[in-house]
Amino acid sequence: PDLTGHEKFGLGNVKYNISRIHVTAVELPSASISLLPGSGIKLVIGNASLTIDMNWNIRTWMFKDSGRGTVHISKVFVTAIFSTPLDSTGPTSISLTSCQTTSGDIDIKLNGKT
């Protein structure tokens, strides 16, 4: 979905819109899944990266600008625990019990147009 909003800076508001958001690359060089006896599943992803392309535009009382942008997020680490209750009375369910995520680097490149 598009991201639209406004922020107040100094003497005025900045309106922004980020649209056509596309994930163009995902790298998962280190990922593992392990069973947690009696409780569920543990997922660990290490040193992952993600690249996103998008259109952007901003507008203030003084100027407006728009263009294309790329966001590259790297050194992403995720640890998630899923519970899988064993209940023979119905369908198997999975729920997220805990999740920790960190990212190391974020590189943002915006290309404007007139």
C-alpha positions as CSV (number, residue, x, y, z in Angstrom):
1,P,0.0,0.0,0.0
2,D,1.0,3.6,-0.5
3,L,2.3,5.7,2.4
4,T,0.8,9.2,2.7
5,G,1.0,11.7,5.5
6,H,2.4,15.0,6.7
7,E,4.9,16.2,9.2
8,K,5.4,19.6,10.8
9,F,8.9,21.1,10.4
10,G,9.7,24.6,11.5
11,L,7.2,27.0,10.0
12,G,5.1,24.6,7.9
13,N,3.9,21.2,7.0
14,V,5.6,18.8,4.7
15,K,3.1,16.5,2.9
16,Y,4.5,13.3,1.4
17,N,3.4,10.3,-0.6
18,I,5.3,7.1,-1.2
19,S,3.7,4.9,-3.9
20,R,4.4,1.9,-6.2
21,I,6.4,0.2,-3.5
22,H,8.1,-2.9,-4.8
23,V,10.4,-5.4,-3.1
24,T,13.0,-6.0,-5.8
25,A,15.5,-8.2,-3.9
26,V,15.6,-10.4,-0.7
27,E,18.7,-12.2,0.4
28,L,18.6,-14.8,3.3
29,P,22.2,-16.1,3.4
30,S,21.7,-17.7,6.9
31,A,18.4,-19.1,7.9
32,S,17.5,-22.0,10.2
33,I,14.4,-23.6,11.7
34,S,14.5,-25.7,14.8
35,L,11.9,-27.5,16.9
36,L,11.3,-26.5,20.5
37,P,10.2,-29.6,22.3
38,G,6.7,-29.2,23.7
39,S,6.3,-25.6,22.6
40,G,6.8,-24.9,19.0
41,I,9.2,-23.7,16.3
42,K,12.2,-21.3,16.3
43,L,13.1,-19.4,13.1
44,V,16.4,-17.6,13.0
45,I,17.5,-15.4,10.0
46,G,20.9,-13.9,10.0
47,N,22.6,-11.2,7.9
48,A,19.6,-10.8,5.6
49,S,19.1,-7.9,3.2
50,L,16.1,-6.3,1.4
51,T,15.9,-3.8,-1.5
52,I,12.8,-1.7,-2.2
53,D,12.0,0.6,-5.1
54,M,9.4,3.3,-4.9
55,N,8.0,6.6,-6.3
56,W,8.0,9.6,-3.9
57,N,6.7,13.1,-3.8
58,I,6.8,15.9,-1.2
59,R,5.0,19.2,-1.1
60,T,5.5,22.2,1.2
61,W,4.2,25.8,1.1
62,M,7.4,26.8,-0.7
63,F,8.1,23.9,-3.2
64,K,7.3,20.5,-4.4
65,D,9.4,17.6,-5.8
66,S,9.0,14.0,-6.8
67,G,11.0,11.1,-8.2
68,R,12.1,7.5,-7.7
69,G,13.9,6.0,-4.8
70,T,15.6,2.9,-3.6
71,V,16.0,1.7,0.0
72,H,18.5,-1.0,0.8
73,I,18.3,-2.5,4.3
74,S,21.2,-4.9,5.3
75,K,22.5,-6.7,8.3
76,V,19.0,-7.8,9.3
77,F,18.6,-10.4,12.0
78,V,15.3,-12.0,13.0
79,T,14.5,-14.5,15.7
80,A,10.9,-15.6,15.9
81,I,9.2,-18.2,18.1
82,F,6.0,-19.8,16.9
83,S,3.8,-21.9,19.2
84,T,2.0,-25.0,17.8
85,P,-0.4,-26.3,20.3
86,L,-1.1,-30.0,19.9
87,D,-4.9,-30.3,19.9
88,S,-6.5,-33.3,18.2
89,T,-10.0,-31.7,18.3
90,G,-9.5,-29.2,15.5
91,P,-7.2,-28.0,12.7
92,T,-3.5,-27.3,13.6
93,S,-2.9,-23.7,14.4
94,I,0.4,-21.6,14.5
95,S,0.7,-18.3,16.4
96,L,3.7,-16.0,16.8
97,T,4.8,-16.0,20.4
98,S,7.8,-13.6,20.2
99,C,9.8,-11.8,17.5
100,Q,13.0,-9.8,17.7
101,T,14.4,-7.9,14.7
102,T,17.4,-5.7,14.3
103,S,18.9,-4.0,11.2
104,G,22.3,-2.7,10.8
105,D,22.4,-0.4,7.8
106,I,19.8,1.5,5.8
107,D,20.8,3.2,2.5
108,I,18.3,5.6,1.0
109,K,18.8,7.0,-2.5
110,L,16.3,9.5,-3.9
111,N,16.4,10.6,-7.5
112,G,14.4,13.8,-8.2
113,K,12.8,15.1,-11.4
114,T,11.6,18.6,-12.3
